Amino acid sequence: MIRKASFAQIAEMAALVASLLYFPVGGVLAFLCFALKGVSFHSFVTFGDTYAPLAGLLSWWAVGFVPALAYAAFVSRQAQG
């Protein structure tokens, strides 16, 4: 019997996906911004000195959480058949 996933389960899966992809994807994005535009790592993390470094890192995690939430909802729906 297949049961419907709750929002808490979908949000937990999205948080795991966002956390696992945080450093690899962030590293590639930071490298590309530096290589193509000359943006420093500090400026990349802090959104151009708009936020403190910790707030910038949390903001980048939230930016990654949004597509991870869509992915988790899609996968959850597909698993239900």
PDB file with one MODEL, atoms N, CA, C and O in Angstrom:
MODEL        1
ATOM      1  N   MET A   1       0.840  -1.174   0.000  1.00  0.00           N
ATOM      2  CA  MET A   1       0.000   0.000   0.000  1.00  0.00           C
ATOM      3  C   MET A   1       0.891   1.245   0.000  1.00  0.00           C
ATOM      4  O   MET A   1       1.814   1.359   0.807  1.00  0.00           O
ATOM      5  N   ILE A   2       0.611   2.150  -0.889  1.00  0.00           N
ATOM      6  CA  ILE A   2       1.391   3.381  -0.997  1.00  0.00           C
ATOM      7  C   ILE A   2       0.619   4.502  -0.321  1.00  0.00           C
ATOM      8  O   ILE A   2      -0.558   4.730  -0.603  1.00  0.00           O
ATOM      9  N   ARG A   3       1.306   5.198   0.577  1.00  0.00           N
ATOM     10  CA  ARG A   3       0.660   6.315   1.250  1.00  0.00           C
ATOM     11  C   ARG A   3       1.257   7.622   0.751  1.00  0.00           C
ATOM     12  O   ARG A   3       2.387   7.666   0.263  1.00  0.00           O
ATOM     13  N   LYS A   4       0.488   8.661   0.882  1.00  0.00           N
ATOM     14  CA  LYS A   4       0.915   9.976   0.422  1.00  0.00           C
ATOM     15  C   LYS A   4       1.946  10.566   1.386  1.00  0.00           C
ATOM     16  O   LYS A   4       1.783  10.492   2.604  1.00  0.00           O
ATOM     17  N   ALA A   5       3.009  11.151   0.825  1.00  0.00           N
ATOM     18  CA  ALA A   5       4.045  11.769   1.653  1.00  0.00           C
ATOM     19  C   ALA A   5       3.538  13.090   2.224  1.00  0.00           C
ATOM     20  O   ALA A   5       2.854  13.854   1.542  1.00  0.00           O
ATOM     21  N   SER A   6       3.880  13.344   3.473  1.00  0.00           N
ATOM     22  CA  SER A   6       3.481  14.602   4.094  1.00  0.00           C
ATOM     23  C   SER A   6       4.443  15.718   3.666  1.00  0.00           C
ATOM     24  O   SER A   6       5.532  15.465   3.150  1.00  0.00           O
ATOM     25  N   PHE A   7       4.005  16.946   3.896  1.00  0.00           N
ATOM     26  CA  PHE A   7       4.859  18.080   3.547  1.00  0.00           C
ATOM     27  C   PHE A   7       6.147  18.061   4.354  1.00  0.00           C
ATOM     28  O   PHE A   7       7.202  18.442   3.847  1.00  0.00           O
ATOM     29  N   ALA A   8       6.070  17.618   5.606  1.00  0.00           N
ATOM     30  CA  ALA A   8       7.274  17.553   6.442  1.00  0.00           C
ATOM     31  C   ALA A   8       8.287  16.571   5.853  1.00  0.00           C
ATOM     32  O   ALA A   8       9.489  16.836   5.881  1.00  0.00           O
ATOM     33  N   GLN A   9       7.824  15.454   5.327  1.00  0.00           N
ATOM     34  CA  GLN A   9       8.733  14.487   4.716  1.00  0.00           C
ATOM     35  C   GLN A   9       9.345  15.040   3.432  1.00  0.00           C
ATOM     36  O   GLN A   9      10.525  14.824   3.156  1.00  0.00           O
ATOM     37  N   ILE A  10       8.545  15.746   2.657  1.00  0.00           N
ATOM     38  CA  ILE A  10       9.055  16.347   1.416  1.00  0.00           C
ATOM     39  C   ILE A  10      10.063  17.447   1.745  1.00  0.00           C
ATOM     40  O   ILE A  10      11.098  17.556   1.086  1.00  0.00           O
ATOM     41  N   ALA A  11       9.770  18.260   2.756  1.00  0.00           N
ATOM     42  CA  ALA A  11      10.694  19.321   3.161  1.00  0.00           C
ATOM     43  C   ALA A  11      11.992  18.740   3.709  1.00  0.00           C
ATOM     44  O   ALA A  11      13.066  19.294   3.476  1.00  0.00           O
ATOM     45  N   GLU A  12      11.902  17.631   4.433  1.00  0.00           N
ATOM     46  CA  GLU A  12      13.108  16.984   4.947  1.00  0.00           C
ATOM     47  C   GLU A  12      13.969  16.450   3.810  1.00  0.00           C
ATOM     48  O   GLU A  12      15.190  16.603   3.831  1.00  0.00           O
ATOM     49  N   MET A  13      13.346  15.830   2.827  1.00  0.00           N
ATOM     50  CA  MET A  13      14.099  15.333   1.671  1.00  0.00           C
ATOM     51  C   MET A  13      14.741  16.496   0.920  1.00  0.00           C
ATOM     52  O   MET A  13      15.883  16.387   0.473  1.00  0.00           O
ATOM     53  N   ALA A  14      14.026  17.600   0.777  1.00  0.00           N
ATOM     54  CA  ALA A  14      14.573  18.768   0.097  1.00  0.00           C
ATOM     55  C   ALA A  14      15.750  19.352   0.870  1.00  0.00           C
ATOM     56  O   ALA A  14      16.738  19.775   0.269  1.00  0.00           O
ATOM     57  N   ALA A  15      15.653  19.378   2.186  1.00  0.00           N
ATOM     58  CA  ALA A  15      16.762  19.886   3.007  1.00  0.00           C
ATOM     59  C   ALA A  15      18.000  19.006   2.852  1.00  0.00           C
ATOM     60  O   ALA A  15      19.121  19.511   2.795  1.00  0.00           O
ATOM     61  N   LEU A  16      17.797  17.696   2.785  1.00  0.00           N
ATOM     62  CA  LEU A  16      18.932  16.793   2.585  1.00  0.00           C
ATOM     63  C   LEU A  16      19.570  17.006   1.220  1.00  0.00           C
ATOM     64  O   LEU A  16      20.794  17.071   1.109  1.00  0.00           O
ATOM     65  N   VAL A  17      18.755  17.113   0.191  1.00  0.00           N
ATOM     66  CA  VAL A  17      19.284  17.331  -1.162  1.00  0.00           C
ATOM     67  C   VAL A  17      20.022  18.656  -1.243  1.00  0.00           C
ATOM     68  O   VAL A  17      21.116  18.728  -1.801  1.00  0.00           O
ATOM     69  N   ALA A  18      19.425  19.708  -0.687  1.00  0.00           N
ATOM     70  CA  ALA A  18      20.072  21.025  -0.718  1.00  0.00           C
ATOM     71  C   ALA A  18      21.390  21.008   0.044  1.00  0.00           C
ATOM     72  O   ALA A  18      22.366  21.621  -0.388  1.00  0.00           O
ATOM     73  N   SER A  19      21.424  20.311   1.169  1.00  0.00           N
ATOM     74  CA  SER A  19      22.648  20.247   1.968  1.00  0.00           C
ATOM     75  C   SER A  19      23.738  19.438   1.282  1.00  0.00           C
ATOM     76  O   SER A  19      24.910  19.809   1.335  1.00  0.00           O
ATOM     77  N   LEU A  20      23.365  18.338   0.639  1.00  0.00           N
ATOM     78  CA  LEU A  20      24.357  17.509  -0.037  1.00  0.00           C
ATOM     79  C   LEU A  20      24.944  18.192  -1.270  1.00  0.00           C
ATOM     80  O   LEU A  20      26.115  17.993  -1.597  1.00  0.00           O
ATOM     81  N   LEU A  21      24.139  18.988  -1.946  1.00  0.00           N
ATOM     82  CA  LEU A  21      24.628  19.663  -3.151  1.00  0.00           C
ATOM     83  C   LEU A  21      25.222  21.041  -2.876  1.00  0.00           C
ATOM     84  O   LEU A  21      25.736  21.685  -3.791  1.00  0.00           O
ATOM     85  N   TYR A  22      25.159  21.497  -1.638  1.00  0.00           N
ATOM     86  CA  TYR A  22      25.566  22.850  -1.267  1.00  0.00           C
ATOM     87  C   TYR A  22      27.010  23.158  -1.659  1.00  0.00           C
ATOM     88  O   TYR A  22      27.259  24.126  -2.377  1.00  0.00           O
ATOM     89  N   PHE A  23      27.956  22.352  -1.200  1.00  0.00           N
ATOM     90  CA  PHE A  23      29.365  22.647  -1.455  1.00  0.00           C
ATOM     91  C   PHE A  23      29.798  22.340  -2.887  1.00  0.00           C
ATOM     92  O   PHE A  23      30.508  23.157  -3.474  1.00  0.00           O
ATOM     93  N   PRO A  24      29.412  21.205  -3.487  1.00  0.00           N
ATOM     94  CA  PRO A  24      29.849  20.976  -4.872  1.00  0.00           C
ATOM     95  C   PRO A  24      29.293  22.002  -5.865  1.00  0.00           C
ATOM     96  O   PRO A  24      30.040  22.537  -6.684  1.00  0.00           O
ATOM     97  N   VAL A  25      28.005  22.272  -5.795  1.00  0.00           N
ATOM     98  CA  VAL A  25      27.399  23.221  -6.727  1.00  0.00           C
ATOM     99  C   VAL A  25      27.865  24.640  -6.413  1.00  0.00           C
ATOM    100  O   VAL A  25      28.151  25.415  -7.325  1.00  0.00           O
ATOM    101  N   GLY A  26      27.941  24.982  -5.129  1.00  0.00           N
ATOM    102  CA  GLY A  26      28.431  26.303  -4.747  1.00  0.00           C
ATOM    103  C   GLY A  26      29.860  26.535  -5.178  1.00  0.00           C
ATOM    104  O   GLY A  26      30.209  27.629  -5.622  1.00  0.00           O
ATOM    105  N   GLY A  27      30.690  25.513  -5.050  1.00  0.00           N
ATOM    106  CA  GLY A  27      32.082  25.631  -5.486  1.00  0.00           C
ATOM    107  C   GLY A  27      32.193  25.861  -6.983  1.00  0.00           C
ATOM    108  O   GLY A  27      32.984  26.691  -7.432  1.00  0.00           O
ATOM    109  N   VAL A  28      31.407  25.132  -7.749  1.00  0.00           N
ATOM    110  CA  VAL A  28      31.425  25.308  -9.207  1.00  0.00           C
ATOM    111  C   VAL A  28      30.918  26.698  -9.579  1.00  0.00           C
ATOM    112  O   VAL A  28      31.505  27.366 -10.430  1.00  0.00           O
ATOM    113  N   LEU A  29      29.831  27.138  -8.946  1.00  0.00           N
ATOM    114  CA  LEU A  29      29.303  28.480  -9.231  1.00  0.00           C
ATOM    115  C   LEU A  29      30.304  29.576  -8.852  1.00  0.00           C
ATOM    116  O   LEU A  29      30.497  30.534  -9.600  1.00  0.00           O
ATOM    117  N   ALA A  30      30.933  29.426  -7.693  1.00  0.00           N
ATOM    118  CA  ALA A  30      31.916  30.422  -7.262  1.00  0.00           C
ATOM    119  C   ALA A  30      33.101  30.449  -8.228  1.00  0.00           C
ATOM    120  O   ALA A  30      33.592  31.522  -8.580  1.00  0.00           O
ATOM    121  N   PHE A  31      33.555  29.281  -8.654  1.00  0.00           N
ATOM    122  CA  PHE A  31      34.672  29.218  -9.604  1.00  0.00           C
ATOM    123  C   PHE A  31      34.294  29.862 -10.937  1.00  0.00           C
ATOM    124  O   PHE A  31      35.074  30.625 -11.506  1.00  0.00           O
ATOM    125  N   LEU A  32      33.096  29.551 -11.432  1.00  0.00           N
ATOM    126  CA  LEU A  32      32.667  30.133 -12.700  1.00  0.00           C
ATOM    127  C   LEU A  32      32.518  31.642 -12.611  1.00  0.00           C
ATOM    128  O   LEU A  32      32.893  32.360 -13.538  1.00  0.00           O
ATOM    129  N   CYS A  33      31.971  32.131 -11.498  1.00  0.00           N
ATOM    130  CA  CYS A  33      31.851  33.584 -11.325  1.00  0.00           C
ATOM    131  C   CYS A  33      33.218  34.249 -11.273  1.00  0.00           C
ATOM    132  O   CYS A  33      33.405  35.341 -11.809  1.00  0.00           O
ATOM    133  N   PHE A  34      34.178  33.584 -10.623  1.00  0.00           N
ATOM    134  CA  PHE A  34      35.527  34.135 -10.563  1.00  0.00           C
ATOM    135  C   PHE A  34      36.193  34.088 -11.935  1.00  0.00           C
ATOM    136  O   PHE A  34      36.808  35.064 -12.365  1.00  0.00           O
ATOM    137  N   ALA A  35      36.068  32.945 -12.625  1.00  0.00           N
ATOM    138  CA  ALA A  35      36.750  32.784 -13.906  1.00  0.00           C
ATOM    139  C   ALA A  35      36.150  33.661 -14.999  1.00  0.00           C
ATOM    140  O   ALA A  35      36.877  34.208 -15.828  1.00  0.00           O
ATOM    141  N   LEU A  36      34.830  33.796 -15.003  1.00  0.00           N
ATOM    142  CA  LEU A  36      34.187  34.528 -16.090  1.00  0.00           C
ATOM    143  C   LEU A  36      33.993  36.014 -15.815  1.00  0.00           C
ATOM    144  O   LEU A  36      34.050  36.830 -16.736  1.00  0.00           O
ATOM    145  N   LYS A  37      33.768  36.366 -14.567  1.00  0.00           N
ATOM    146  CA  LYS A  37      33.463  37.758 -14.237  1.00  0.00           C
ATOM    147  C   LYS A  37      34.450  38.402 -13.272  1.00  0.00           C
ATOM    148  O   LYS A  37      34.401  39.615 -13.065  1.00  0.00           O
ATOM    149  N   GLY A  38      35.340  37.619 -12.680  1.00  0.00           N
ATOM    150  CA  GLY A  38      36.301  38.173 -11.734  1.00  0.00           C
ATOM    151  C   GLY A  38      35.714  38.473 -10.372  1.00  0.00           C
ATOM    152  O   GLY A  38      36.255  39.301  -9.640  1.00  0.00           O
ATOM    153  N   VAL A  39      34.622  37.821 -10.013  1.00  0.00           N
ATOM    154  CA  VAL A  39      33.968  38.042  -8.721  1.00  0.00           C
ATOM    155  C   VAL A  39      34.744  37.287  -7.648  1.00  0.00           C
ATOM    156  O   VAL A  39      35.005  36.094  -7.801  1.00  0.00           O
ATOM    157  N   SER A  40      35.112  37.961  -6.571  1.00  0.00           N
ATOM    158  CA  SER A  40      35.854  37.298  -5.502  1.00  0.00           C
ATOM    159  C   SER A  40      34.949  36.328  -4.747  1.00  0.00           C
ATOM    160  O   SER A  40      33.724  36.438  -4.786  1.00  0.00           O
ATOM    161  N   PHE A  41      35.579  35.376  -4.062  1.00  0.00           N
ATOM    162  CA  PHE A  41      34.810  34.390  -3.296  1.00  0.00           C
ATOM    163  C   PHE A  41      34.008  35.079  -2.198  1.00  0.00           C
ATOM    164  O   PHE A  41      32.844  34.744  -1.977  1.00  0.00           O
ATOM    165  N   HIS A  42      34.620  36.036  -1.513  1.00  0.00           N
ATOM    166  CA  HIS A  42      33.926  36.754  -0.442  1.00  0.00           C
ATOM    167  C   HIS A  42      32.713  37.507  -0.987  1.00  0.00           C
ATOM    168  O   HIS A  42      31.642  37.489  -0.381  1.00  0.00           O
ATOM    169  N   SER A  43      32.882  38.155  -2.110  1.00  0.00           N
ATOM    170  CA  SER A  43      31.782  38.886  -2.720  1.00  0.00           C
ATOM    171  C   SER A  43      30.681  37.938  -3.182  1.00  0.00           C
ATOM    172  O   SER A  43      29.496  38.260  -3.095  1.00  0.00           O
ATOM    173  N   PHE A  44      31.079  36.773  -3.672  1.00  0.00           N
ATOM    174  CA  PHE A  44      30.101  35.772  -4.104  1.00  0.00           C
ATOM    175  C   PHE A  44      29.280  35.270  -2.921  1.00  0.00           C
ATOM    176  O   PHE A  44      28.055  35.182  -3.005  1.00  0.00           O
ATOM    177  N   VAL A  45      29.946  34.946  -1.832  1.00  0.00           N
ATOM    178  CA  VAL A  45      29.256  34.396  -0.660  1.00  0.00           C
ATOM    179  C   VAL A  45      28.346  35.428  -0.024  1.00  0.00           C
ATOM    180  O   VAL A  45      27.249  35.089   0.419  1.00  0.00           O
ATOM    181  N   THR A  46      28.776  36.677   0.031  1.00  0.00           N
ATOM    182  CA  THR A  46      28.019  37.721   0.733  1.00  0.00           C
ATOM    183  C   THR A  46      27.083  38.511  -0.184  1.00  0.00           C
ATOM    184  O   THR A  46      26.558  39.549   0.217  1.00  0.00           O
ATOM    185  N   PHE A  47      26.870  38.029  -1.411  1.00  0.00           N
ATOM    186  CA  PHE A  47      26.022  38.730  -2.366  1.00  0.00           C
ATOM    187  C   PHE A  47      26.504  40.170  -2.562  1.00  0.00           C
ATOM    188  O   PHE A  47      25.717  41.113  -2.485  1.00  0.00           O
ATOM    189  N   GLY A  48      27.784  40.323  -2.811  1.00  0.00           N
ATOM    190  CA  GLY A  48      28.361  41.650  -3.040  1.00  0.00           C
ATOM    191  C   GLY A  48      28.381  42.508  -1.796  1.00  0.00           C
ATOM    192  O   GLY A  48      28.088  43.702  -1.860  1.00  0.00           O
ATOM    193  N   ASP A  49      28.723  41.918  -0.662  1.00  0.00           N
ATOM    194  CA  ASP A  49      28.788  42.585   0.647  1.00  0.00           C
ATOM    195  C   ASP A  49      27.429  43.109   1.114  1.00  0.00           C
ATOM    196  O   ASP A  49      27.366  44.053   1.900  1.00  0.00           O
ATOM    197  N   THR A  50      26.354  42.505   0.637  1.00  0.00           N
ATOM    198  CA  THR A  50      25.024  42.863   1.110  1.00  0.00           C
ATOM    199  C   THR A  50      24.739  42.228   2.460  1.00  0.00           C
ATOM    200  O   THR A  50      24.108  42.841   3.322  1.00  0.00           O
ATOM    201  N   TYR A  51      25.205  40.998   2.643  1.00  0.00           N
ATOM    202  CA  TYR A  51      24.973  40.250   3.878  1.00  0.00           C
ATOM    203  C   TYR A  51      26.299  39.959   4.563  1.00  0.00           C
ATOM    204  O   TYR A  51      27.364  40.065   3.953  1.00  0.00           O
ATOM    205  N   ALA A  52      26.222  39.590   5.841  1.00  0.00           N
ATOM    206  CA  ALA A  52      27.388  39.075   6.555  1.00  0.00           C
ATOM    207  C   ALA A  52      27.692  37.686   5.974  1.00  0.00           C
ATOM    208  O   ALA A  52      26.811  37.077   5.368  1.00  0.00           O
ATOM    209  N   PRO A  53      28.910  37.176   6.146  1.00  0.00           N
ATOM    210  CA  PRO A  53      29.247  35.877   5.558  1.00  0.00           C
ATOM    211  C   PRO A  53      28.308  34.730   5.965  1.00  0.00           C
ATOM    212  O   PRO A  53      27.903  33.937   5.115  1.00  0.00           O
ATOM    213  N   LEU A  54      27.960  34.635   7.252  1.00  0.00           N
ATOM    214  CA  LEU A  54      27.070  33.551   7.670  1.00  0.00           C
ATOM    215  C   LEU A  54      25.682  33.716   7.067  1.00  0.00           C
ATOM    216  O   LEU A  54      25.088  32.738   6.613  1.00  0.00           O
ATOM    217  N   ALA A  55      25.164  34.919   7.055  1.00  0.00           N
ATOM    218  CA  ALA A  55      23.855  35.170   6.451  1.00  0.00           C
ATOM    219  C   ALA A  55      23.890  34.902   4.946  1.00  0.00           C
ATOM    220  O   ALA A  55      22.911  34.422   4.374  1.00  0.00           O
ATOM    221  N   GLY A  56      25.009  35.209   4.313  1.00  0.00           N
ATOM    222  CA  GLY A  56      25.155  34.918   2.889  1.00  0.00           C
ATOM    223  C   GLY A  56      25.154  33.430   2.610  1.00  0.00           C
ATOM    224  O   GLY A  56      24.524  32.976   1.654  1.00  0.00           O
ATOM    225  N   LEU A  57      25.857  32.662   3.441  1.00  0.00           N
ATOM    226  CA  LEU A  57      25.861  31.210   3.274  1.00  0.00           C
ATOM    227  C   LEU A  57      24.469  30.630   3.481  1.00  0.00           C
ATOM    228  O   LEU A  57      24.048  29.742   2.739  1.00  0.00           O
ATOM    229  N   LEU A  58      23.755  31.125   4.483  1.00  0.00           N
ATOM    230  CA  LEU A  58      22.385  30.658   4.708  1.00  0.00           C
ATOM    231  C   LEU A  58      21.465  31.060   3.553  1.00  0.00           C
ATOM    232  O   LEU A  58      20.559  30.312   3.187  1.00  0.00           O
ATOM    233  N   SER A  59      21.699  32.226   2.991  1.00  0.00           N
ATOM    234  CA  SER A  59      20.896  32.662   1.844  1.00  0.00           C
ATOM    235  C   SER A  59      21.143  31.776   0.632  1.00  0.00           C
ATOM    236  O   SER A  59      20.210  31.421  -0.087  1.00  0.00           O
ATOM    237  N   TRP A  60      22.413  31.420   0.408  1.00  0.00           N
ATOM    238  CA  TRP A  60      22.712  30.520  -0.705  1.00  0.00           C
ATOM    239  C   TRP A  60      22.076  29.155  -0.483  1.00  0.00           C
ATOM    240  O   TRP A  60      21.617  28.528  -1.438  1.00  0.00           O
ATOM    241  N   TRP A  61      22.043  28.683   0.767  1.00  0.00           N
ATOM    242  CA  TRP A  61      21.390  27.411   1.045  1.00  0.00           C
ATOM    243  C   TRP A  61      19.896  27.520   0.740  1.00  0.00           C
ATOM    244  O   TRP A  61      19.314  26.599   0.168  1.00  0.00           O
ATOM    245  N   ALA A  62      19.272  28.640   1.118  1.00  0.00           N
ATOM    246  CA  ALA A  62      17.841  28.835   0.841  1.00  0.00           C
ATOM    247  C   ALA A  62      17.580  28.899  -0.662  1.00  0.00           C
ATOM    248  O   ALA A  62      16.561  28.398  -1.136  1.00  0.00           O
ATOM    249  N   VAL A  63      18.493  29.510  -1.408  1.00  0.00           N
ATOM    250  CA  VAL A  63      18.356  29.552  -2.864  1.00  0.00           C
ATOM    251  C   VAL A  63      18.400  28.136  -3.433  1.00  0.00           C
ATOM    252  O   VAL A  63      17.670  27.822  -4.374  1.00  0.00           O
ATOM    253  N   GLY A  64      19.242  27.290  -2.876  1.00  0.00           N
ATOM    254  CA  GLY A  64      19.307  25.895  -3.326  1.00  0.00           C
ATOM    255  C   GLY A  64      18.150  25.053  -2.828  1.00  0.00           C
ATOM    256  O   GLY A  64      17.822  24.032  -3.434  1.00  0.00           O
ATOM    257  N   PHE A  65      17.527  25.464  -1.732  1.00  0.00           N
ATOM    258  CA  PHE A  65      16.413  24.705  -1.161  1.00  0.00           C
ATOM    259  C   PHE A  65      15.177  24.773  -2.047  1.00  0.00           C
ATOM    260  O   PHE A  65      14.427  23.800  -2.124  1.00  0.00           O
ATOM    261  N   VAL A  66      14.952  25.884  -2.707  1.00  0.00           N
ATOM    262  CA  VAL A  66      13.741  26.058  -3.525  1.00  0.00           C
ATOM    263  C   VAL A  66      13.671  25.029  -4.654  1.00  0.00           C
ATOM    264  O   VAL A  66      12.654  24.345  -4.765  1.00  0.00           O
ATOM    265  N   PRO A  67      14.707  24.880  -5.505  1.00  0.00           N
ATOM    266  CA  PRO A  67      14.605  23.835  -6.534  1.00  0.00           C
ATOM    267  C   PRO A  67      14.646  22.425  -5.932  1.00  0.00           C
ATOM    268  O   PRO A  67      14.071  21.499  -6.503  1.00  0.00           O
ATOM    269  N   ALA A  68      15.312  22.253  -4.800  1.00  0.00           N
ATOM    270  CA  ALA A  68      15.331  20.942  -4.151  1.00  0.00           C
ATOM    271  C   ALA A  68      13.946  20.569  -3.647  1.00  0.00           C
ATOM    272  O   ALA A  68      13.576  19.395  -3.667  1.00  0.00           O
ATOM    273  N   LEU A  69      13.182  21.545  -3.199  1.00  0.00           N
ATOM    274  CA  LEU A  69      11.812  21.294  -2.748  1.00  0.00           C
ATOM    275  C   LEU A  69      10.940  20.871  -3.933  1.00  0.00           C
ATOM    276  O   LEU A  69      10.129  19.954  -3.810  1.00  0.00           O
ATOM    277  N   ALA A  70      11.104  21.531  -5.067  1.00  0.00           N
ATOM    278  CA  ALA A  70      10.360  21.133  -6.266  1.00  0.00           C
ATOM    279  C   ALA A  70      10.748  19.718  -6.695  1.00  0.00           C
ATOM    280  O   ALA A  70       9.887  18.922  -7.070  1.00  0.00           O
ATOM    281  N   TYR A  71      12.031  19.408  -6.639  1.00  0.00           N
ATOM    282  CA  TYR A  71      12.507  18.071  -6.985  1.00  0.00           C
ATOM    283  C   TYR A  71      11.934  17.019  -6.038  1.00  0.00           C
ATOM    284  O   TYR A  71      11.480  15.964  -6.484  1.00  0.00           O
ATOM    285  N   ALA A  72      11.951  17.295  -4.756  1.00  0.00           N
ATOM    286  CA  ALA A  72      11.446  16.342  -3.773  1.00  0.00           C
ATOM    287  C   ALA A  72       9.953  16.097  -3.959  1.00  0.00           C
ATOM    288  O   ALA A  72       9.491  14.962  -3.844  1.00  0.00           O
ATOM    289  N   ALA A  73       9.202  17.147  -4.243  1.00  0.00           N
ATOM    290  CA  ALA A  73       7.759  16.989  -4.477  1.00  0.00           C
ATOM    291  C   ALA A  73       7.512  16.175  -5.735  1.00  0.00           C
ATOM    292  O   ALA A  73       6.613  15.334  -5.761  1.00  0.00           O
ATOM    293  N   PHE A  74       8.303  16.414  -6.784  1.00  0.00           N
ATOM    294  CA  PHE A  74       8.150  15.658  -8.029  1.00  0.00           C
ATOM    295  C   PHE A  74       8.469  14.189  -7.815  1.00  0.00           C
ATOM    296  O   PHE A  74       7.714  13.322  -8.256  1.00  0.00           O
ATOM    297  N   VAL A  75       9.574  13.897  -7.146  1.00  0.00           N
ATOM    298  CA  VAL A  75       9.969  12.510  -6.912  1.00  0.00           C
ATOM    299  C   VAL A  75       8.965  11.807  -6.021  1.00  0.00           C
ATOM    300  O   VAL A  75       8.652  10.637  -6.241  1.00  0.00           O
ATOM    301  N   SER A  76       8.455  12.509  -5.014  1.00  0.00           N
ATOM    302  CA  SER A  76       7.459  11.924  -4.128  1.00  0.00           C
ATOM    303  C   SER A  76       6.194  11.576  -4.887  1.00  0.00           C
ATOM    304  O   SER A  76       5.589  10.530  -4.651  1.00  0.00           O
ATOM    305  N   ARG A  77       5.798  12.441  -5.790  1.00  0.00           N
ATOM    306  CA  ARG A  77       4.593  12.182  -6.581  1.00  0.00           C
ATOM    307  C   ARG A  77       4.807  11.015  -7.532  1.00  0.00           C
ATOM    308  O   ARG A  77       3.906  10.197  -7.721  1.00  0.00           O
ATOM    309  N   GLN A  78       5.998  10.927  -8.135  1.00  0.00           N
ATOM    310  CA  GLN A  78       6.287   9.844  -9.055  1.00  0.00           C
ATOM    311  C   GLN A  78       6.350   8.490  -8.336  1.00  0.00           C
ATOM    312  O   GLN A  78       5.973   7.466  -8.906  1.00  0.00           O
ATOM    313  N   ALA A  79       6.817   8.489  -7.106  1.00  0.00           N
ATOM    314  CA  ALA A  79       6.945   7.250  -6.351  1.00  0.00           C
ATOM    315  C   ALA A  79       5.576   6.699  -5.962  1.00  0.00           C
ATOM    316  O   ALA A  79       5.442   5.502  -5.709  1.00  0.00           O
ATOM    317  N   GLN A  80       4.572   7.547  -5.913  1.00  0.00           N
ATOM    318  CA  GLN A  80       3.234   7.100  -5.528  1.00  0.00           C
ATOM    319  C   GLN A  80       2.514   6.406  -6.675  1.00  0.00           C
ATOM    320  O   GLN A  80       1.524   5.705  -6.463  1.00  0.00           O
ATOM    321  N   GLY A  81       3.012   6.602  -7.876  1.00  0.00           N
ATOM    322  CA  GLY A  81       2.415   5.914  -9.012  1.00  0.00           C
ATOM    323  C   GLY A  81       1.340   6.670  -9.587  1.00  0.00           C
ATOM    324  O   GLY A  81       0.726   6.230 -10.558  1.00  0.00           O
TER     325      GLY A  81
ENDMDL
END
